[in-house]
Amino acid sequence: MTTTKQWANPLRDERDKRLPRIAGPCGLVIFGVTGDLSRKKLMPAIYDLSNRGLLPPGFSLVGFARRDWADQDFGQIVYEAVKQHARTPFREAVWDRLAEGFRFVPGTFDDDASFDTLATTIADLDRERGTSGNHAFYLSIPPSAFPVVTKQLARAGLATPAGPDEWRRVVIEKPFGHDLSSAVALNKVVNKVFPEESVFRIDHYLGKETVQNLLALRFANQLFEPIWNSHYVDHVQITMAEDIGLGGRAGYYDGIGAARDVIQNHLLQLLALTAMEEPVSFNPNALRTEKIKVLEATKPVGPFAETTARGQYLGGWQGGQKVLGLLQEEGFAKTSTTETFAAITLEVNTRRWAGVPFYLRTGKRLGRRVTEIAVVFKRAPHLPFDETSTEELGQNALVVRVQPDEGMTMRFGSKVPGNAMEVRDVSMDFSYGHAFTESSPEAYERLILDVLLGEPSLFPVNQEVELSWEILEPVLKYWKTAGKPEGYAAGTWGPESADKMMSRTGRHWRRP
Ligand SMILES: NC(=O)c1ccc[n+]([C@@H]2O[C@H](COP(=O)([O-])OP(=O)(O)OC[C@H]3O[C@@H](n4cnc5c(N)ncnc54)[C@H](OP(=O)(O)O)[C@@H]3O)[C@@H](O)[C@H]2O)c1
């Protein structure tokens, strides 16, 4: 007879984490509703959440933008975005119910009256739709506008909940500062208005299933953790490669570059999750404590002329198409020294990782769009085979494929069929698409729902942001004095200096 707790019906267990988490009464205000992010990611994610039954019945979406729109015009914008980009099928009934909660407030960020109208709109929603004073403000706007909008929210009395049962939260998109001092200054401005527990900084990589699976892989299994250290690991490579260029994005990217855009946030967060110790539990504070510890122990390795690489893509051919070099792209200064490829070497000074280099690289117009974490193991200390039999045997590797084709690959040596004892690398694959029937939610679905639920685990706190800038800053300072980035041909894997930084230690980059 099975009477023990572990066999109890999980649906009756209040603490069962598999039960769908549905947000309580609330609303979301988006600033920057005419922008790219809002149309491609945020609006579709809100519809998908609604379609999955995860939003409360009276959920309300308020758009704020400098357009002379009525609520219906805004509804039409959301409709088009949903039709074009939503992940789940369009259902008229879901849409109609969701659209009843749409409101639009026209205005600019420096106009007090527009924010007063926003306050009235929100109070009306609380009364009419039962949003109960719970509102999140999503700043999908240029970072230069964060201070003015947070100040306006405070001035209009929108940042502070009216009572202990209500909440107000702010959601901030990257980039969070462009160096350490600007990040510290921005944190001060935001924290003056919203307490840290009400600030949700989006690093959409953390919303991806595969990134969360890294934690399951490491801490739910016995198989990997014993070898997850400097005794067995030779080095770690974290790559985020894109095959597209920067046409049309000069306004955002020129002067920012690959290291600030990707390494400071996404790649250092991936490093933290790969290298951190096991948290005492899966509550947000415990997780954060471990991430902060590992970021505090992480330092760039020099001399930077040899351990880092910086490149800029040149015009040429990619995938059968003629493409422009960065300096020919519209909007970029002809003398721009903005890097479109960046690679750095880091060390994590802990007992677990001492001596194991972590190589981080990212770039545009590279060979393929891929994000992965590759843990590359040391060679077996002894091979009792003929040297010629193991010529094609590389190092064992465990690769977490973050995107696309989410999953995991294990690479190890295997005997080639035949009479000789020849050993060659083979791969074993786990693919999300094959193992599970449900498709993964979009990162923004997960993250927006977490904001509405007040679940902060997947959002970096101010200390993590500042530590990440601290890690990167010495390299950025060196690059500032190191002349122009090296050109690399479109469709390749970056500049020659990137290969050199690896080959000087007898290693090489993976070609995913
Ligand atoms: N796009 C992405 O995939 C992506 C990815 C990661 C992070 N982000 C971050 O997300 C944020 C939004 O990005 P985006 O790509 O959507 O930018 P975007 O396409 O340039 O849109 C910016 C939005 O801000 C509004 N805005 C700018 N200045 C304003 C002002 N003074 N008063 C009122 N509205 C103003 C714009 O309204 P108008 O139409 O009136 O100009 C527009 O709706 C940025 O912080 C970006 O760094 C974006």
The ligand as an ORCA input file, in Angstrom:
! r2SCAN-3c Opt
* xyz 0 1
  N      14.428     45.250    -29.958
  C      14.930     44.274    -29.268
  O      14.909     43.122    -29.658
  C      15.567     44.547    -27.913
  C      16.276     43.523    -27.292
  C      16.824     43.747    -26.022
  C      16.656     44.976    -25.416
  N      15.990     45.979    -26.053
  C      15.822     47.238    -25.336
  O      14.424     47.500    -25.244
  C      14.170     48.892    -25.309
  C      13.251     49.184    -26.487
  O      13.871     48.713    -27.662
  P      13.212     48.839    -29.113
  O      14.067     48.034    -30.014
  O      11.764     48.550    -29.054
  O      13.466     50.382    -29.426
  P      12.759     51.254    -30.541
  O      12.217     50.404    -31.633
  O      13.727     52.336    -30.867
  O      11.527     51.877    -29.740
  C      11.701     52.817    -28.730
  C      10.343     53.256    -28.216
  O      10.520     54.324    -27.286
  C       9.702     55.412    -27.663
  N      10.333     56.696    -27.306
  C      11.610     57.035    -27.489
  N      11.823     58.279    -27.020
  C      10.628     58.730    -26.548
  C      10.182     59.939    -25.935
  N      11.032     60.951    -25.717
  N       8.895     60.060    -25.574
  C       8.024     59.032    -25.798
  N       8.395     57.858    -26.362
  C       9.667     57.707    -26.739
  C       9.544     55.286    -29.152
  O       8.391     55.972    -29.544
  P       8.272     56.708    -30.986
  O       7.721     55.658    -31.927
  O       7.337     57.809    -30.750
  O       9.664     57.158    -31.366
  C       9.414     53.765    -29.295
  O       8.103     53.344    -28.990
  C      15.545     49.548    -25.400
  O      15.988     49.820    -24.095
  C      16.417     48.445    -26.008
  O      17.752     48.613    -25.670
  C      15.445     45.773    -27.277
*
